[in-house]
Amino acid sequence: MIRKTLGALLLATCGHAAAIDHAAAVRLVVDLQKLDTGTTMMLYDESDMGTRSSIEQQLDAVIPALDAAVADLSGDAGQAAQENRATLVRALRGGDGSAGMLNSGYDAQAFAEYRTALGELLNALNARHALDKPASQEEQALLLAARIVAVYIRTAGSPFGSYSDTNDASTGDDLASMAGRMDTLVAALEKKHTANADKSAIVRRVATKWRFIRSTVVKYTQQATPTIVHRHGLDIVEQLTRLQ
């Protein structure tokens, strides 16, 4: 009942937000994936208070776009998205009897609710904006890189200490198959942007970083180094964002 009430209140609040276009949806999905990697890293090392502060800032930044995206959904999909939005924020910041992981650290119930809500929000965005059909190779590489980093981090940096979450929830692809597609995209972008000095420099940086972390990403059971993949993976995402 509480979740439905929150959903209704959020629907009323967000109903005035402007609908988002495809490019904005891409940015939002990438930002949600980055929020997810940061949240998992926060739980991986709960002594790092700087990460908690960063998550707070990322959440503040992503909420307006998320509200606009949720308001753009109608019917049952819109109601479900409102509830998932409320659940995600509550799991992180607390409310309705929950302390929130930003305040109290890892909590099994809050983490499970957060993970489910985030996955359903990403699926809703993918379906609404046809993000499985990227508008360009650059966009495809950006979305894929963000997914790879998020899946790896929640695998290697999982609070559960297991390798049970190794597939991308939106596609079912595992890290090895995603890495193979990333290889192909990076090679294509290197070839595509040879004549543009600025874009070529960005792609070279992406290629160098990707080749550095690739074996770690694929061999996640032998090389669980979330800190390294987090740092270099997010730089890849930032560089690909500049390429859009």
C-alpha positions in Angstrom: 0.0 0.0 0.0 2.8 2.4 0.9 4.6 1.6 -2.4 1.4 2.4 -4.4 0.9 5.6 -2.5 4.4 6.7 -3.2 4.0 5.8 -6.8 0.8 7.8 -7.1 2.5 10.8 -5.4 5.5 10.6 -7.7 3.3 10.3 -10.7 1.6 13.5 -9.8 4.9 15.2 -9.1 6.6 14.0 -12.2 3.7 14.3 -14.5 4.8 17.8 -15.5 8.3 16.7 -16.5 9.1 17.0 -20.2 9.4 13.7 -22.1 12.9 12.7 -23.1 14.2 11.9 -26.5 16.3 9.0 -27.6 19.6 10.7 -27.0 18.5 11.7 -23.5 17.4 8.2 -22.8 20.8 6.9 -23.8 22.5 9.3 -21.4 20.1 8.3 -18.6 20.8 4.6 -19.1 24.5 5.3 -19.0 24.1 7.4 -15.8 22.1 4.7 -14.1 24.7 2.1 -15.0 27.4 4.4 -13.5 25.3 4.9 -10.4 25.0 1.1 -10.1 28.8 0.6 -10.4 29.4 3.3 -7.8 26.8 1.8 -5.4 28.4 -1.7 -5.7 31.9 -0.2 -5.1 30.5 1.6 -2.1 29.3 -1.7 -0.7 32.6 -3.4 -1.7 34.6 -0.9 0.4 32.2 0.6 3.0 35.1 2.5 4.6 35.4 4.8 1.5 33.2 7.7 2.5 34.2 9.6 -0.6 32.3 7.1 -2.7 29.1 7.6 -0.6 29.3 11.3 -1.2 29.8 10.6 -5.0 26.7 8.4 -5.0 24.6 11.1 -3.4 25.7 13.6 -6.0 25.1 11.1 -8.9 21.6 10.3 -7.5 20.8 14.0 -7.3 22.0 14.5 -10.8 20.1 11.6 -12.3 16.7 12.1 -10.6 15.4 14.9 -12.9 16.1 12.9 -16.1 14.7 9.7 -14.4 11.5 11.6 -13.4 11.1 12.8 -17.0 11.6 9.3 -18.4 9.1 7.8 -15.9 6.6 10.5 -16.7 6.9 9.5 -20.4 5.6 6.0 -19.6 1.9 5.4 -19.4 -0.5 2.9 -18.0 0.8 -0.1 -16.1 4.4 0.5 -17.3 4.2 4.1 -15.9 2.9 2.9 -12.6 5.5 0.2 -12.3 8.2 2.7 -13.2 7.0 5.1 -10.5 7.1 2.4 -7.9 10.6 1.2 -9.0 11.9 4.8 -8.9 10.6 5.2 -5.3 12.1 1.8 -4.3 15.5 2.7 -5.8 15.7 6.0 -3.9 14.4 4.5 -0.7 16.9 1.6 -0.9 19.7 4.2 -1.1 18.5 7.1 1.0 16.1 5.4 3.3 12.5 5.9 4.2 9.4 3.9 5.2 11.4 2.1 8.0 14.5 1.6 5.9 17.8 3.3 6.9 19.1 3.3 3.3 22.4 1.9 2.2 24.0 5.3 1.9 23.5 5.7 5.6 23.9 2.2 7.0 25.8 0.2 4.4 24.9 -3.1 3.0 21.5 -4.5 3.8 20.3 -7.7 2.1 16.7 -6.7 1.7 17.5 -3.1 0.5 20.1 -4.4 -1.9 17.7 -6.9 -3.4 15.0 -4.3 -3.8 17.5 -1.8 -5.3 18.8 -4.4 -7.8 15.3 -5.4 -8.9 14.1 -1.8 -9.2 17.1 -0.7 -11.2 16.8 -3.7 -13.5 13.2 -3.0 -14.2 13.8 0.7 -14.8 16.6 -0.1 -17.3 14.3 -2.7 -19.1 11.5 -0.1 -19.3 13.9 2.5 -20.8 15.3 0.0 -23.3 11.8 -1.0 -24.4 10.4 2.6 -24.6 13.3 4.0 -26.6 14.5 1.0 -28.6 17.9 1.1 -27.1 18.6 -2.4 -28.4 18.8 -0.7 -31.8 21.4 2.1 -31.3 21.5 5.0 -33.7 25.2 4.6 -34.4 28.3 2.6 -33.7 29.4 5.3 -31.2 26.1 5.0 -29.3 26.3 1.2 -29.4 29.8 1.3 -28.0 28.8 3.7 -25.2 25.9 1.6 -24.1 27.9 -1.6 -24.3 30.8 -0.2 -22.3 28.5 1.0 -19.5 26.9 -2.4 -19.4 30.2 -4.3 -19.3 31.5 -2.2 -16.4 28.3 -2.5 -14.4 28.0 -6.2 -14.9 31.7 -6.8 -14.1 31.6 -4.6 -11.0 28.5 -6.2 -9.6 30.1 -9.6 -10.2 33.6 -9.0 -8.9 32.6 -6.5 -6.3 29.4 -8.3 -5.2 28.6 -8.0 -1.5 27.5 -11.6 -1.8 31.1 -12.7 -2.7 29.9 -14.8 -5.6 29.8 -15.0 -9.4 26.1 -15.5 -9.7 25.3 -12.2 -11.4 27.5 -12.4 -14.5 24.9 -11.7 -17.2 23.5 -8.4 -18.5 19.9 -8.3 -17.2 18.6 -6.5 -20.3 20.0 -8.9 -22.9 21.1 -12.0 -21.1 24.6 -11.7 -22.6 27.6 -12.8 -20.5 30.8 -10.8 -20.1 32.7 -12.9 -22.7 30.2 -12.3 -25.4 29.9 -8.6 -24.5 33.7 -8.3 -24.6 33.7 -9.8 -28.1 31.2 -7.3 -29.4 33.3 -4.5 -27.7 36.4 -5.7 -29.6 34.5 -5.4 -32.9 33.1 -1.9 -32.1 36.5 -0.5 -31.0 38.1 -1.8 -34.2 35.3 -0.3 -36.3 35.6 3.1 -34.5 39.4 3.1 -34.9 38.9 2.7 -38.7 36.0 5.1 -38.9 37.7 8.1 -37.3 41.2 8.0 -38.7 40.7 11.2 -40.7 39.5 13.2 -37.6 42.3 14.0 -35.3 40.2 14.8 -32.2 37.9 11.8 -32.5 40.9 9.6 -33.4 42.6 10.6 -30.2 39.5 9.7 -28.2 39.2 6.3 -29.9 42.9 5.6 -29.3 42.4 6.3 -25.6 39.3 4.1 -25.5 41.2 1.3 -27.3 44.2 1.5 -25.0 42.0 1.4 -21.8 39.8 -1.4 -23.2 42.8 -3.6 -24.1 44.2 -3.0 -20.6 41.1 -4.2 -18.8 39.7 -6.8 -21.3 41.4 -9.9 -20.0 40.4 -9.0 -16.4 36.8 -8.5 -17.5 36.7 -11.9 -19.3 38.6 -13.8 -16.6 36.5 -12.4 -13.7 36.8 -15.7 -11.7 40.6 -15.6 -11.7 41.1 -11.8 -11.7 38.6 -10.1 -9.5 40.0 -6.5 -9.5 36.9 -4.3 -9.3 38.8 -1.1 -8.4 41.0 -1.2 -11.6 38.0 -2.0 -13.9 35.9 0.6 -12.2 38.5 3.4 -12.7 39.5 2.6 -16.3 36.0 1.4 -17.3 34.4 4.6 -16.3 37.1 6.5 -18.2 36.2 4.5 -21.3 32.5 5.4 -20.8 33.4 9.1 -20.4 35.5 9.1 -23.5 32.8 7.4 -25.5 30.3 10.0 -24.2 32.6 12.7 -25.7 32.4 10.8 -29.1 28.6 11.1 -29.4 
